[in-house]
Amino acid sequence: MRKALIVYNPASRNAPRRERLLGAAASVHAVGWEIEVTPTAAPGHGTDLAREAVKSGVEVVFACGGDGTINEVINGLAGSETALAVLRGGMGNVFAKEIGVPRAHDAAIRVLVDGERRRFDLGLAGDRHFLLMAGIGFDAAVVRRVPSAHKRLLGSASYGLHAAIELTRYQPTPASLTLDGEAWQGDLFWALVGNTRSYGGIINVTSQARVDDGHLDAYVFSGRGARWLADMAQKLVRGRQDGAEGVIFRRLREASVDTPGLPVQADGEYFGETPMTFGVAPAALDVLLPRGKGQHLFGAN
């Protein structure tokens, strides 16, 4: 029998019951899969469970929860031959949506065990990996302020609410960055380094990012004032931010933010403050994709 593990976060919004996951896991037993189901018990537990799975020779770890649960699991799998698969079961489910994972868990498991196994780059924020993207400045300030209770009650809307509040008080900060050895200084409102494309499941900010090119796609937004914010919001929605006033784009291998005290988020989770270096771990993780899905994330199909 081929062995897999489902790591799920019972505290996440829309978390499935364990019995439901056990039933979904049983649906592939007849085709040679034995899947255990284990809940996380505390923040960071998903990483420990994934590391134990690697040591035990588990072939696939399914992460069932929000993108934060996925982030914990990838930090336990990075650099191994154990593959990641994702099941919807949290608040955002950004990556699951981006690669077309079915909503129903039994259908998703059947699709994924028969799926395509592709090698992904991972981003690095300090010494921690991320799968999707990392933000410095405005969006990280929002992530830092959203209480867990609001996430459970309002879901993704909690971020929109707190973003609206944060816009009334957040000010750009004089900052020093280094982008692949090139120094940049200015009033930093927001910086984003992307390994994938979908931002919050809403818009594609890093719309040309590839998960197999050994680079991150980075935007630096430097501006202030209500008029600039309104204009930039419209451009982001339309995907027309390139070349706009106060916008720098780079495809890079490493970026560092040297100015202390700026908040950092990665995969929608608060990661701490700068100074911090961001980089790439090339071909660091196998990911199971539904057949024919997610191909837009690769440079050569």
C-alpha positions in Angstrom: 0.0 0.0 0.0 1.1 3.5 -0.8 1.1 5.7 2.4 -0.2 9.2 2.7 -1.2 11.5 5.6 -3.8 14.2 5.9 -2.8 17.0 8.2 -5.8 19.2 9.1 -6.4 22.2 11.2 -9.5 21.6 13.3 -9.5 25.3 14.4 -9.6 26.8 10.9 -12.7 28.3 9.5 -14.7 25.7 7.5 -12.7 22.9 9.0 -14.1 19.5 8.1 -14.9 16.9 10.8 -12.4 14.1 11.2 -15.0 11.5 10.3 -15.6 13.2 6.9 -11.9 13.1 6.1 -11.6 9.5 7.1 -14.4 8.7 4.8 -12.8 10.6 1.9 -9.5 8.8 2.6 -11.2 5.5 2.5 -12.4 6.2 -1.0 -8.9 5.5 -2.5 -8.1 2.4 -0.3 -9.2 0.1 -3.1 -6.7 1.6 -5.5 -3.8 1.1 -3.2 -3.7 4.0 -0.8 -3.6 4.0 3.0 -4.2 7.5 4.3 -4.0 8.5 8.0 -5.8 11.6 9.3 -4.1 13.7 12.0 -5.2 17.1 13.4 -2.8 19.8 14.4 -2.8 20.7 18.1 -1.0 24.1 18.2 0.6 26.6 15.9 3.6 25.1 14.1 2.4 21.5 14.7 1.8 21.0 11.0 5.5 21.4 10.4 6.4 18.8 13.0 3.8 16.3 11.5 5.2 16.8 8.0 8.8 16.2 9.2 7.7 13.0 10.9 5.9 11.9 7.8 9.1 12.4 5.7 11.1 10.3 8.2 8.4 7.6 8.1 8.6 7.4 4.3 5.1 8.8 3.7 4.7 9.5 0.0 2.2 12.4 0.1 1.1 14.8 2.8 -2.3 16.4 2.2 -2.6 19.8 3.9 -6.2 20.5 4.8 -6.8 24.0 6.1 -6.2 27.5 5.1 -3.0 28.7 3.3 -1.4 29.0 6.8 -1.8 25.2 7.3 -0.2 24.6 3.9 2.7 26.9 4.9 3.3 24.9 8.0 3.3 21.6 6.0 5.7 22.9 3.3 8.2 23.9 6.0 8.3 20.3 7.1 8.5 18.9 3.5 10.9 21.3 1.8 13.9 19.5 0.3 12.4 16.0 0.7 10.9 13.6 -1.8 7.5 13.6 0.0 4.9 15.5 -2.1 2.4 18.1 -1.0 -1.2 17.9 -1.9 -3.9 20.4 -0.7 -7.5 20.0 0.3 -9.9 22.9 0.9 -10.6 23.3 4.5 -9.7 26.8 5.7 -10.5 30.5 5.1 -8.7 31.5 1.9 -7.8 28.3 0.1 -5.9 30.5 -2.4 -3.6 27.8 -3.7 -6.3 25.2 -3.9 -8.3 27.5 -6.1 -5.4 28.5 -8.2 -4.6 24.9 -9.2 -8.3 23.8 -9.5 -8.6 21.4 -6.6 -12.3 20.2 -6.3 -14.2 21.3 -3.3 -15.4 17.9 -2.2 -12.7 16.1 -0.2 -13.4 12.6 -1.6 -13.3 14.0 -5.2 -10.2 16.0 -4.5 -8.3 13.0 -3.0 -9.2 10.8 -6.0 -8.2 13.5 -8.4 -4.9 14.2 -6.7 -3.7 10.7 -6.2 -4.1 10.3 -9.9 -2.7 13.7 -10.6 0.5 15.1 -11.9 3.6 15.4 -9.7 5.5 18.6 -10.4 8.6 20.1 -8.7 8.1 23.7 -7.4 10.4 26.4 -6.3 9.7 27.8 -2.8 10.3 31.3 -1.6 12.3 32.0 1.5 11.6 34.7 4.1 14.5 34.6 6.5 14.9 30.9 7.3 11.2 30.0 6.6 9.7 28.8 3.3 6.7 30.1 1.6 4.7 28.7 -1.4 2.7 31.7 -2.6 4.1 35.1 -1.8 5.4 37.4 0.9 4.5 41.0 1.6 6.3 43.8 3.4 4.6 46.9 4.7 0.9 47.6 4.2 -0.6 44.1 3.7 1.6 42.7 6.5 0.3 45.4 8.8 -3.2 44.3 8.0 -2.4 40.6 8.6 -0.8 41.4 11.9 -3.9 43.3 13.1 -6.6 40.8 12.2 -7.7 38.9 15.3 -8.2 35.1 15.0 -11.8 35.6 16.3 -12.5 37.9 13.3 -11.1 35.4 10.9 -13.4 32.6 12.2 -16.4 34.9 12.3 -16.0 36.8 9.0 -13.7 34.7 7.0 -11.9 36.6 4.2 -14.0 39.6 4.7 -12.1 40.2 7.9 -9.1 41.2 5.9 -11.1 43.6 3.8 -12.5 45.2 6.9 -9.1 45.7 8.5 -7.5 46.8 5.2 -10.0 49.6 5.0 -9.2 50.6 8.6 -5.5 50.4 8.0 -5.6 52.6 4.9 -6.8 55.5 7.1 -3.7 55.4 9.3 -0.9 53.5 7.5 2.0 55.7 6.3 4.8 54.9 3.9 8.1 54.4 5.7 11.5 55.6 4.5 13.2 52.3 3.7 16.4 50.8 2.2 16.1 47.7 0.0 18.6 45.6 -2.0 17.2 43.9 -5.1 19.7 41.4 -6.5 22.5 43.7 -5.4 20.9 46.9 -6.6 20.3 49.4 -3.8 16.9 51.2 -3.6 15.8 53.8 -1.2 12.4 55.5 -0.9 9.1 55.8 0.9 8.0 52.2 1.0 4.2 51.6 1.1 4.2 48.0 0.1 6.6 45.4 -1.4 5.5 42.0 -2.7 7.6 39.0 -3.7 5.7 36.3 -5.5 6.4 32.7 -6.3 2.9 32.1 -7.6 0.3 34.5 -9.0 -3.0 34.7 -7.2 -3.1 37.3 -4.5 -5.7 36.5 -1.9 -7.7 34.5 -4.5 -8.9 37.9 -5.9 -6.3 39.4 -8.3 -3.1 38.3 -10.0 -0.5 40.9 -8.9 2.5 38.8 -9.9 0.7 37.7 -13.0 3.8 36.3 -14.8 5.4 34.4 -11.9 6.7 30.9 -12.5 7.2 28.2 -10.0 10.1 26.6 -11.9 12.3 29.5 -13.0 14.4 29.9 -9.9 13.2 33.5 -9.4 10.7 35.6 -7.5 8.6 38.3 -9.1 8.9 41.4 -7.0 7.0 44.7 -6.9 7.9 47.7 -4.9 5.1 50.3 -4.4 6.3 53.7 -3.3 3.8 56.5 -3.1 1.6 58.4 -0.7 -1.7 60.2 -0.6 -5.3 59.4 -1.3 -5.1 60.1 -5.0 -2.1 57.8 -5.5 -3.8 55.0 -3.5 -7.0 55.3 -5.5 -5.1 55.3 -8.8 -2.9 52.3 -7.8 -5.9 50.3 -6.6 -7.6 50.7 -10.0 -4.4 49.7 -11.8 -3.9 46.6 -9.7 -7.4 45.4 -10.3 -6.8 45.9 -14.1 -3.3 44.4 -14.0 -1.9 47.6 -15.3 0.5 48.6 -12.5 3.7 48.0 -14.5 5.4 51.3 -15.3 3.0 53.3 -13.2 4.2 56.1 -11.0 5.9 54.8 -7.8 6.0 51.1 -9.0 9.2 49.1 -9.6 9.2 45.5 -10.9 12.1 43.1 -10.8 12.4 39.4 -11.4 15.1 38.4 -8.9 16.8 35.8 -6.9 17.3 37.7 -3.7 15.9 40.8 -2.0 16.7 42.2 1.4 14.9 44.9 3.4 17.5 46.5 5.6 15.3 49.0 7.5 14.1 47.6 10.8 10.6 47.4 12.1 8.5 46.8 8.9 5.9 44.0 9.2 6.2 40.9 7.0 3.6 38.3 6.0 4.0 35.2 4.0 1.2 33.0 2.7 -1.2 35.2 4.6 0.5 34.6 8.0 2.5 37.1 10.0 6.2 36.3 9.8 7.7 39.0 12.0 9.6 42.2 11.1 12.5 43.4 9.0 15.4 43.4 8.5 14.8 40.3 6.5 16.2 38.6 3.4 14.0 37.0 0.8 15.2 34.4 -1.6 14.4 31.2 -3.6 14.9 27.5 -2.9 14.9 26.1 -6.4 13.0 22.9 -7.1 12.5 22.4 -3.4 9.1 20.6 -3.3 7.0 18.1 -5.2 3.4 19.1 -5.5 0.4 17.0 -6.7 -1.7 18.8 -9.2 -5.0 17.8 -10.8 -4.3 16.6 -14.3 -4.3 19.5 -16.8 -4.5 22.1 -14.0 -1.9 24.6 -12.8 0.1 24.5 -16.0 0.1 28.3 -16.2 2.5 28.4 -13.3 5.3 26.8 -15.2 7.6 28.3 -17.8 7.9 25.1 -19.9 5.0 22.6 -20.0 
